[in-house]
């Protein structure tokens, strides 16, 4: 019986504290206004730079691969044109 009472009290207190925390956070969020030119978030320069460099390297790789594929296709087309002889 004591365990049930203790569990019920614990549950009620848990709900009460959770509700108070939720309401407290909600009140703060509703009262906060963003001012003109206020910084909301800052990106870390090193992370931004690393992602930029990676994207740039990926683009260069894709462009090089596409150029290589086009050269191979041109070689194949040239070979096929030279090897096919029309029937007379």
Rosetta constraint file for C-alpha pairs under 8 A:
AtomPair CA 1 CA 5 HARMONIC 6.45 0.50
AtomPair CA 2 CA 6 HARMONIC 6.08 0.50
AtomPair CA 3 CA 7 HARMONIC 6.00 0.50
AtomPair CA 4 CA 8 HARMONIC 6.07 0.50
AtomPair CA 5 CA 9 HARMONIC 6.14 0.50
AtomPair CA 6 CA 10 HARMONIC 6.06 0.50
AtomPair CA 7 CA 11 HARMONIC 6.08 0.50
AtomPair CA 8 CA 12 HARMONIC 6.18 0.50
AtomPair CA 9 CA 13 HARMONIC 6.11 0.50
AtomPair CA 10 CA 14 HARMONIC 6.02 0.50
AtomPair CA 11 CA 15 HARMONIC 6.20 0.50
AtomPair CA 12 CA 16 HARMONIC 6.11 0.50
AtomPair CA 13 CA 17 HARMONIC 6.06 0.50
AtomPair CA 14 CA 18 HARMONIC 6.02 0.50
AtomPair CA 15 CA 19 HARMONIC 6.03 0.50
AtomPair CA 16 CA 20 HARMONIC 6.21 0.50
AtomPair CA 17 CA 21 HARMONIC 6.15 0.50
AtomPair CA 18 CA 22 HARMONIC 6.15 0.50
AtomPair CA 19 CA 23 HARMONIC 6.09 0.50
AtomPair CA 20 CA 24 HARMONIC 5.95 0.50
AtomPair CA 21 CA 25 HARMONIC 6.17 0.50
AtomPair CA 22 CA 26 HARMONIC 6.13 0.50
AtomPair CA 23 CA 27 HARMONIC 6.07 0.50
AtomPair CA 24 CA 28 HARMONIC 6.38 0.50
AtomPair CA 25 CA 29 HARMONIC 6.21 0.50
AtomPair CA 26 CA 30 HARMONIC 6.17 0.50
AtomPair CA 27 CA 31 HARMONIC 6.36 0.50
AtomPair CA 28 CA 32 HARMONIC 6.30 0.50
AtomPair CA 34 CA 38 HARMONIC 6.55 0.50
AtomPair CA 43 CA 47 HARMONIC 7.67 0.50
AtomPair CA 43 CA 48 HARMONIC 6.86 0.50
AtomPair CA 44 CA 48 HARMONIC 6.31 0.50
AtomPair CA 45 CA 49 HARMONIC 5.97 0.50
AtomPair CA 46 CA 50 HARMONIC 6.07 0.50
AtomPair CA 47 CA 51 HARMONIC 6.24 0.50
AtomPair CA 48 CA 52 HARMONIC 6.15 0.50
AtomPair CA 49 CA 53 HARMONIC 6.13 0.50
AtomPair CA 50 CA 54 HARMONIC 6.16 0.50
AtomPair CA 51 CA 55 HARMONIC 6.14 0.50
AtomPair CA 52 CA 56 HARMONIC 6.12 0.50
AtomPair CA 53 CA 57 HARMONIC 6.13 0.50
AtomPair CA 54 CA 58 HARMONIC 6.15 0.50
AtomPair CA 55 CA 59 HARMONIC 6.18 0.50
AtomPair CA 56 CA 60 HARMONIC 6.26 0.50
AtomPair CA 57 CA 61 HARMONIC 6.15 0.50
AtomPair CA 58 CA 62 HARMONIC 6.23 0.50
AtomPair CA 59 CA 63 HARMONIC 6.15 0.50
AtomPair CA 60 CA 64 HARMONIC 6.11 0.50
AtomPair CA 61 CA 65 HARMONIC 6.09 0.50
AtomPair CA 62 CA 66 HARMONIC 6.06 0.50
AtomPair CA 63 CA 67 HARMONIC 6.15 0.50
AtomPair CA 64 CA 68 HARMONIC 6.13 0.50
AtomPair CA 65 CA 69 HARMONIC 6.10 0.50
AtomPair CA 66 CA 70 HARMONIC 6.16 0.50
AtomPair CA 67 CA 71 HARMONIC 6.28 0.50
AtomPair CA 68 CA 72 HARMONIC 6.21 0.50
AtomPair CA 69 CA 73 HARMONIC 6.09 0.50
AtomPair CA 70 CA 74 HARMONIC 6.12 0.50
AtomPair CA 71 CA 75 HARMONIC 6.23 0.50
AtomPair CA 72 CA 76 HARMONIC 6.18 0.50
AtomPair CA 73 CA 77 HARMONIC 6.07 0.50
AtomPair CA 74 CA 78 HARMONIC 6.09 0.50
AtomPair CA 75 CA 79 HARMONIC 6.13 0.50
AtomPair CA 76 CA 80 HARMONIC 6.10 0.50
AtomPair CA 77 CA 81 HARMONIC 6.18 0.50
AtomPair CA 78 CA 82 HARMONIC 6.30 0.50
AtomPair CA 79 CA 83 HARMONIC 6.14 0.50
AtomPair CA 80 CA 84 HARMONIC 6.11 0.50
